[in-house]
Amino acid sequence: MNDAHGIVTIDTGFQRPDFDAAYLIVEHGRGAYVDCGTQHSVPAMLDALSWQGLQPQDVDWLILTHVHLDHAGGAGALMRALPNATLAVHPRGAPHMIDPERLVAGATAVYGEAEIARSYGEIVPVDAARVREVHDGETLDLAGRPLLCIDTPGHARHHLCVWDERSRSWFTGDTFGLSYREFDNAHGEPFVIPTTSPVQFEPGPLKASIRTMLARDPAAMHLTHYGRVGDVARLAADLIGQIDAMVALAREAHGHADRHERLVESLAALYVERARVHGAPLAPEEVRALLAIDIELNAQGLEIWLARETAAKRPVQVR
């Protein structure tokens, strides 16, 4: 899908249709990708380029919002097909793109080798000479079109979002949550939930990042999960309210032997009720099924954050 501002939404094919997006920004015959999916996504990324009448040598940038594998797993493979592109990434994420061994090891420990191969393919390193560390407030130039990158912690400490003044919109990665099109109500209004997946969720910074983006009065947000959404002020308020609600649920479950199961169930109930109030055309069991992976990951992320916070507050014993 190509909009009036030269922004193409690309379905990367990860997991299911309309689940994981990357973007191609086209300006005066030059291109910049934002996120790229997995190694399996490379054909779709190059097809989108061809549909715009561009060649691989016409791409100047591959910008990563962060280095989680559903956003960046295909970066090394895609860069091999883009002879003139520079990979732009947060300074904390750059080492993992140059040497992805730790990234792969961490994901493999969670999912296993077979699942990594099935879902993500091979994680290929990027030549260090082609990687640019992008700091807060730095602007990348795409054929005269400025793309402003800002540091947006909360979902991950290596997360940046990209402001495109031309379209007055943000490319948000996971900072502005998840909004799947199956949840749009009869008026076409989107539904959104935060993503607190492991291991660097921080509620205060995440709310601050959302407010920072909102301060520019954006016309739209381009989410990796999934697509362009408007009604930005309402969604931002929903996200901040839900972050607080999710933190409260995590605190309630903390200390119980079955805390993970309690938290999974309470999160599912929260999202089912919010989807009902929103008017999403889904039965409760459909909401739970579509959000099953996100509910599990959100529960894990909340638990890890709360354990870290609790440990930080524990008094140090002097022996």
C-alpha positions, 0 to 999 in steps of 0.5 A: 500500500502506497500513500500520498507521501510516498510511504509504502506499507510492506507485510513482512509475512512474519507469523501471519498476514497483517501482523508485522510491517516494514516501510519503504519511504520513497523520495525523488527516486531514492528509498529508505526502509524502516524495519525489515522483518526477518530473513524470510521477508527479504523477497517481499522487501525487494518486491516493494522496491520493484513495485515503486520502479526502484532498484536495490542500488537506489536505497540509501537507508535501512533504519531499524527502530530496534533490534528485536528479531521481528524488526531487524532479523533480516537486516544482514541479509537485506543489506547484502542486496542493497549495495549503497545502503547504510544501516542506521540503528540506535548505538545500543543496538549497533553491536548486535547487528555487527555481531549478532551472536548474543542476539541469536543466543538469547532468542534461541534460549527462549524459542529453540533452534528449530523455531528460530530457523522456522520463524527468523531464518539465518541472522546475518551480520552487517559489515561494521563499515556500513553501520551508522549509530544514530543518536537522539535528535540526529537527522538522516537525509533522504534525497532532501527529505529529513528523517528525525530520529529520537531516543524512545526507551520504554519498550527497549533501551535501544529503541528509536522512533523516526519523525517524517515531517513531510507526512507529519507522522512517526514510525514507531516500532513498538513504542506506540504499542500494537494495533491489529486491523482485526480489532478496528470497530465499525467506524474504522477506529483502531484499537491499541495495546502496549507491548511490554515484552521482555526484557527491557520494559520500563513504564515511566520511560515508555509513557514519557516516550509516548508523550514526546511523540504526541507533542509534535501533534502527529497526523498518524503513526506507522506501527510495525504491528500493524500499519498506519493509524490515526486518532493519535491523541485517543490512542496515546491516552489509551496506551498510557492508561493501559500501562498503568493498569498493566503495572497494577495487575503485575503488582497484584499478582506478585508474591503469589506462587501462580503469579504468571498464570494470574497475570496472563489471565488478568491481562487477557481479561483486561484486553477482552473488556477493552476490546468490547468497549471499543466495539471490536467485532470479535468474540472474547475467545477470538480476542484471546486467540489473536493476542495469545502471543502478546499476552504471554510476552507482556506477562513475561516482560512485566514480571521481569521489570517488577523483579528488577524493580523489587531487587533494586529497592531491597536494602543492602545488608552490610556484613 
